[in-house]
Amino acid sequence: MRVLRLHYLMVFTLIFVFIIGRSTFLLNFTLEQQLTLGLLLLAVYLWVAAPIPTGSTSILLLACMLLLDLVDSVEEAMVGFLSPALYFILMLSLISHSLVKVGVDRVIVRFLLKISKGGPKIIIASLPILILFLPIILPSAIARFKMLLPLVTKLNHYYGYPEKSLFEKYCLYVIGMLNQNATMIIFTGGGFPILASQLLRDYNVANIGWLDWILQIGPPLWIGSLIVVLFVWQFLKKTLPDDEWFNDRKKLPLVHDKKREETMPVLFWIVISSFLVMIVTWIVTDQRYIPLLLPPMILVVLYSIPKINLINNKVIRNYDWENFLLLGSSFSLGMLIAENGTASVLAKELISVVSPDGSIVVKIIAIAIFILLLRFLFVVPSSAMIVIFPIVMSYSELIGIPLEKLAFLVIMIIGGVMVLPIHSPTAFLAYETGILKKKEQYTIGIFSSLVIMITAIFAAIYYW
């Protein structure tokens, strides 16, 4: 009952702010733009508070576009579902499922088990490196987390450490929070970078290729991640001063799954080789002639043929269709904000706090802080990206900063924020284990978010 009252209070507050705003700070907006902002506030509330299921929220937002006469037709309201990014995410999710089904995860686990015999120092040094490159062959942060969590628990026991040891906490940070950041290394590493790369094309920022993305995002993200990893290790050592992780311990028996010792079947090599062909195709071909979506579409069909049978109707039914609806409706809302001029007017209003005579460094820092603050309004990074991206792109002409600099600044900051566990699916899963305390989660999350933001600022000034 108390929760219901809180929801009513929030709704009435939003309505009150909107009514007062129409005669005060929203005077420079047209009626259509005011209604669009009102719909955006409603969307943010529904995404954060989640008073109704995600799928129903998405349908409600589309219905509101029609009821408020913000679009001319149903087709215009549904335009977000025409975005190739939606279907690219779907294709890669199905492919990721197939990779796990044939045992790619077991190969990675087998590799870590072999190097674990060299002692915990090897794992401490190699696990972050593995995570930063793993998105190339396993494009799902959640799949990577679920694959590595049992292994971390097993290795903690193998080295004779107690529960919630320094080793276990550190590894959980790597497979939880660092894993989410690593998703951005390549635009096929997960839903968020796929979405970001599509927005780059939709807003005519850049038609960036697979290898070009790595060269743009990889170096600054690796540098920022290395700084955070070193901080986390030192921070956890200070919070657990009595943890003797460095002492030689009697290693306990490490149980191996018989399946891990078996030779990989022919199907495994068919799937791996076809997956590598897809990556090579992305690298060497021009997207103007071979669309980015075409190779994964062919791969999904290949994995569905009877003799392979890795993708069937059950697999497709089990896909996260709520997230599909969320992204589609978010795309429609983001396009509406950009096309009816709401993003441009909002950008002009917000840019008034930044002096037009300031240096480019001051302007980039101000915009970075603005992006960081807006990010806290959203739970899902993909939704934040769709709404914030058009607003920030409107700054380019106003303050004379190239589109590409601003675009990658938005991508890194939004993708790097994980102060709260809910800011990232894998960070939430890691927090739910109870191994990391609240203080540890928030300290690491705040430091990581700030370091990634500062790294993005330096990259925008000197690199991009």
N, C-alpha and C positions, 0 to 999 in steps of 0.2 A: 504493500500500500504506500509506504514511504517512497519507494522508487517511482511509483506511478505519479505521485504528487510532484516529485522532482522533475519528471518529464514534462508535466503540465506547466510547471514554473518556467522551465527553459523555453518552451514553445511561446508562452505569453511574453517572456522577455524579448525573444526574437521579434515577435510581432510589434511590441512597443518600440523597440529600437528602430525598426523599419519605418513605422509611422512617423516618429519624431525625425528620423533622418531625411525623409522626403522634403521636409520644409527647412532643413538646416544643411548638413554636410553633403546631401545628395542633390543639391540644386543644379549642379552642372551636368547631371545625368538626365537623359530623356526618360519618359515613362517606361519605355521598353527596357532600357538599361537598368532602371531602378528595380523593375520586376525580375530581371535577370540576376541582379545582385541578391535580391530576396530569395530567389530559388537557390542560389549558391549557398547562402547562409543555412537554408533548410537542409540542403544536401550535406553540408559539413556536420550539422547537428545529427542527422540520421546516420551518417558514417561513424561518428564518434560514439554517440550514446547508444546506437543500435536498438531503438525501442521496438522495431519490427525486423523480420528476417532480411538479410542482404538482398535477396532476389526481389522481395516485395518493395524494398527501398528503390531499387533500380527501375522497376515498373512505375512506381509513383512519380519519380522524377520525369520520366518520359510523358506521363499523363499530364503533369503540371505544365510542361512546355506547350501542350495542346490547349489545356484549359485557360492558360494565361495569354494565349494567342501570340506566343513568342516565335512560333514557326508557322509556316503556311500550310503544311500538310503532314500527314503521318510519316511519309517517306523522309521528310526533312528532320523530323524528330528522331528517326531511327538511323540517321546517317552515320552515327558512331559505330554501328555494327558492320559498316562497309570497310572499316579500317583493316588493312592486311595484318597489322600487329596482333589483332585478336586471334586470327587463324594461325599466325606464326607461333604464338604461345601455345595454342592447342596442338599443333603439329609437333613442337619440341617436347611437350609434356608426354605425348604418346610415344615418341622416340625414346625419351628418357626412361619411360616404363619398360620399353623393350630392352634397353641396355641393362637395366637392373635384372630383368627376367632371365637373360642369358648368362648372367654372372659377372658382369664388369665390376660390380661392387666387391665380389669375392676375390677378384684378382688384386684389387687395391688393398683390401684387408690382408691378403696373403703377403703382399709386399711389406706392409707395416709390421706384420708379425715377424717377418724375417729380420728386419732391421732392428726390431725391439730387443733382440738378443744382445745388441751392442750396448744396452743400458739406457736409462731414462734420458740421458743427455742427448742421445741421438734423436729420440722422439721429440723432445722439447725443441730442438733446432730444425728438424725436418718437417714436422707437422704443419707449421705455418706456410712453409714453401710449397708443400703439397696442396694445401687449401687454396693458395693463390693461383695455382695452375689447373686445379681439378675441374673448374667450370668448363674447360675446353672439351673434356671427354664425358662429363656428367652434368648436363645443363639443368640442374634443379637443386637449389640450396637445401630444400627440405629433404630430398632424397639423400644428399650428401650427409646431412646431419643424422638421419635415421640409420645410415650405413655405419657411421663412425662412432655413435654413442655407445653401443654395446662393446665395441673394441676398446674405447677409453676406459670403461668400467673393468673390462677384463685385464687390461694392462696395469691398471692401478692395483688390482689384486695380485697380478703376476709379480710386480716389484715389491710386494709386501707392504704397501702403504695403507693407512687407515682410510675410512670413508671421508670424503670432503677434504682430502689432502691437497697440498699445494699443487702437486702434479695433476690431480683430477680437475681442480678449479681452472688451472691454466689451459688444459686441453679442452675443457668445456667452453672457455672463452673463444678458443680458436675455431672450434667446429660450430659455435653458435653465432657470435657477433662478427668475428673476422670472416667467417664463411659468407655472411650476408654481404659484406663489403666486396668480397672477391667476386661476387656475381657480376659486378660491373666491369670486370677485366675485359670481357668480350660481350658483344651485344647479343650473342646467343646463349649467354650464361644463365638466363632466367627471364621471368616475365618483365621485370622492371627495365633492364637494358634493351630488351626487344621493343618495348613501348617507347623508350627514349629515342632509339634509332629511327623509329617510324615518325616521331614528332619532328626530328631533324629534317626529314624529307617533306613532311606535310607543310612545314613552315618555310620551306626553301632555304634552310640554313646550310645543309650539306648533304650530298648523296654519298654517304661514307661507306666504305667497304669493310669487310671483316678484319683485314690486317691493319687498315688505317685506324680503325677504332682502338685496337690494342696499342698502337703507337701513340694515340692521343690520350687515352685514359690510363693505360698501363703504368708508365713511369711515375706520374704523380701519385697514383694510388698505391703502388708498391712502396714508395718512399714514406708516405703517410702511414701505411700499415706497419712498416718496419718500426717506425717510431712508437706507435701504439703498442706493438708486441713487446718491445723492450720495456716500456713503461709498465705494462700489465704484469710482466714477470717480476720486476722490482717491487711494484706495489703489493702483489700477493705475498712476496717474501717477507715484507715488513708487517703485513697483517697476520702472518703465520710464522713468527720468529723461532718457534720451537719445532718446526717441521724439518726433520733431518733428511730431506730428499736426496742429498748428495752422498749419504753414507751407503756403503755396500750392504745390501740386504740379501738374505737368502731367497732366491727366486722360487716362487711356488710353481707347481706344474701348470703349464699353459695348454689348455685343452684345444685341440685342433678339430675342426669339422672335417670329416672324411671327404666331403665334397670339395674342400679346398685343395686336397692333395691329388684329385683326379685331373687327368688331362682334359683341357677344355674341349667341348664337342665341336663338330664342324659348324653347327649353327652359330656358335659364338664368333667364329672367325668370319662367317658371312656377314653378320650384323656389324662387327667392328670394321671390317674392310669397307662395307657400304657407307658406314658413318664417316669414315675418313675420306672417302671419295666426295661426300657431301661437303665436308670442310674445305677440301682442296678446290672444289667447284666454286665455293664462295670466294676463295682467295684469288683465283686466276681469271674468273669471268667478270664481265661487265654487267652490272645490274640492269642497264638499259636494254640489254638483249636477253639475258636470262634472269627473270625476277628472283629475288631472294627467297620467296616462298616456294618456288617450284621444286628445288631439290628435296626439301623435307616432305613435300606432298608426295613425291614419287617414292620416297623412303617409307612413308606410312603405308602406302599401297603395297609395296614390296613385303613389308613385315606382316601384311594381312592375308597373303596368299595361303592356301590350305597347308602346303608343306612346311611353312614357317609358323603361321598361326600365332604370332606374338600379340597381335592386335585384333580383337574381335568386338562384337556388340557390347559385351559386358564391360570391357575396358573403356569403351567410349561412353557408356552410360555412367560409369564411375568417375568420369572427369568432373572437375569442379565447375559446374555450370553456373553456380551462384557468382563466382568470380568473373565468369564470362559476361554475365548480365551487368555486373558492377562496372567492369571496364568499358563495355559498350555504351552504357548510359553516361559514364564519366566522359567518354570521348564526345558524345553528343553535346553534353553541357560545355565542355572545353571549346568545341567548335563554335557553339552559340555565343559564348563570351567573346571569342575573337572576332567573329563575323559581324555582330551587331554593334561593335565599337566599344563594348563595356570594358574590355581589357585596356584599350588605348586611353580612355578617359580615366580609368582607375589608376593607370600608370602615371598619368599627368598629375593627378591629385597627390599620389604618394611621393612622386619625385620632387615635390615642392620642398621637402625637408632637406634635399641635397642641393648644395649651391651649384649653379651651372658653371661657375668660374673655378670650381675645385679641380684638382688634378685627377687623372684617370685612376690613380691608385685609390684616392679617397672615394671616388664613385663606385669602384668595384667592391671595396670594403663595405660601403653602405648597402649596396644591393645584396651582398652576401649575407649580411645581418638580417636584411628584410626577408630573404629566402628562408633563412633558418627559423625566424619567428613564424612565418606562414606555415612552415612544415609541421609545427606543433598543433595546427588545427586539424591535421589528418592522421588517421591511424595507418592506412594503407599507403605506401610510397607511390604506387601507381596512380592512385586518385590525386595525390598531391602534385604529381608531375603533370598530369593532364590539365589541372586548374592553374597551377602557378606558371607553367611554361609560357602560355600566351601572354600573360601579364608582364613577365620579365622581358620577353622578346620585344614588347612595345617600348621598352626603355632604350633600345638600340639607337633609334633615330633621335630620341629626345636628348640623349647625353653623349652621342657619338662614340659608342663602344661597338666594335664588330659583333655581329650576330653569333659567330662561332664561339667567341670567348664567353659570352653570356650563356649560350646553350650548354656548354660543358660545365660551366660554373653551377648552373641549376642541377644538372645531372649528378655531379659529385656530391653536392651538399644534401640534396634530397635523399640520394641513395646512401649517404654516410651517416645520417642522423639515426641514432638508436639510444637516446637518453632513457626512454621508457621501454620496458620489455615489449609493449604492444607496437612499437615502431617497426619491428621486424619479426616475421614469422619464426625464424630460427632463434633469434634472441629470446623470444617468448618461450619457445620449447626448451631452451637451455635453462631459463629462469624457473620454469615449472618443475625441473628436476629437484630443486631445493638445494643444490650443491653450492650455488653462488648466493651469498647473502644480499639483502637489499642495498646495503652500503656499498658492497663490492660492485653490484650491477650498476648502480647510479654513478659511482665514481668512474668506473671504466667507460660507461656509456657517454658521460659528459666529456671526458677527456678525448675519447675516440671521435666524437662528433666535432669537437673544436679543432682537433688536429687535421681531420679530413677537410674541414672548412678552410682552415689556414693554408693547407697544401693546395687546395683548389684556387684560392686567391693568388698565391704565388704563381701557380700554373697559368692562370688567366692573364697575369701581368707579363710574365717572362717566357712562357712556353707555347701556349696555344696561339 
